[in-house]
Amino acid sequence: MRLGINLGYWGAGMDGDNLAVAQEADRLGYDVCWAAEAYGSDAPTVLSWVAAQTESIDVGSAIMQIPARQPAMTAMTAATLDSLSGGRFRLGLGVSGPQVSEGWYGVKFDKPLARTREYVEIVRKAMARERLSYEGQHWTLPLPGGPGKPIKLTVHPEREHIPLYIAAIGPKNLEQTGEIADGALLIFPSAEHLEDTAMRYLRAGREKAGKTMDGFDVCPTLPLAVGDDVKGLADMFRPYTALYVGGMGSPKQNFYNQLAQRMGYEKEAAEIQEKYLSGDKAGAAAAVPHQLIDQTTLLGSVERIADRMQAYAAAGVTTLTLAPAGFTLDERIAALRAGTDALERSGLA
């Protein structure tokens, strides 16, 4: 099992720290450094900056939002980043959610599975430097009846095949991800529930494509905090968990809330969402069960974290992406180093 680092969103007051964290992860031998985007910092700009100041760590988008860019633009960006980084770029894609898609980008959030499939097909075709023509439900290239003609990418990526990941939560999206992608980006993964919430759907998608799980990268992100007081460490992540389970989306369309329900927290997920959407964020955080936090983070001593890493590897994880917590750079660096210590102690390195 390999390790990754997730820098999250840029512009949260820790930008210099984030670069230092990425550079330390590079020095420690972490496999990949991911950057996110929502409606603030964009991922490609951050990844360009990180790639220019690191040596060997891959840089990946977790995620570039599908409604934010035309697929050909995404292919251009991926090819450029792969070339500039010396073949270190990984393309992570996701549909985002209805609030961001429609409120920020003005793109209707409908038929996300079909839209994702077409998007991936166009991106792959463009990155392969084929002349770009496509007829689908959501995209037609070139536009019919106009002056457009099939053209091909002029930039030569460093590699013939740039790894493509999809952020997936729901069963249908997971199955499609297994079918059409090289890896899956997961969030709130519980080793105890991973088979039922993710792996069986990914496996079904691979089988649909006539493939096995060999070479497919199962890549969840887990917050990491090191210390002896597991309950106190878990309490740090109550607002984070409440935000996703309670506040990410509408009452009818919150993928993270649905995931928590599939993990057996139906009643708790409903309470968290009700409190969060009514404005009681403190109450929502207090309603998050300790067990839910503990199952979806890496908390405690290096030995305890090593045991948890073994559980994730046994569940099918191939790249474990860490989001090291800390109020200072020194604390985050220490957590980062603890991650490599735990991996070595687990025997999985």
ABEGO torsion letter per residue (X at the ends): XBBBBBAEBBGAGAAAAAAAAAAAAAAAGBABBBBBBBABBBAAAAAAAAAAABAABBBBBOBBBAAABBAAAAAAAAAAAAAAAGGABBBBBBAEBAAAAAAAAGBBBBGAAAAAAAAAAAAAAAAAGBBBBBBBAABBOBBBGBABBBBBBABBBABABBBBBBBBABAAAAAAAAAABABBBBBGBBAAAAAAAAAAAAAAAAAAAGBBABGBBBBBBBBBBBEABAAAAAAAAAAAAAAAAAABEBAABBAAAAAAAAAGAAAAAAAAAAAAAAGBAAAAAAABBAAAAAAABBBEBAAAAAAAAAAAAAAGBABBBBBBBEABAAAAAAAAAAAAAAAAAAGAX
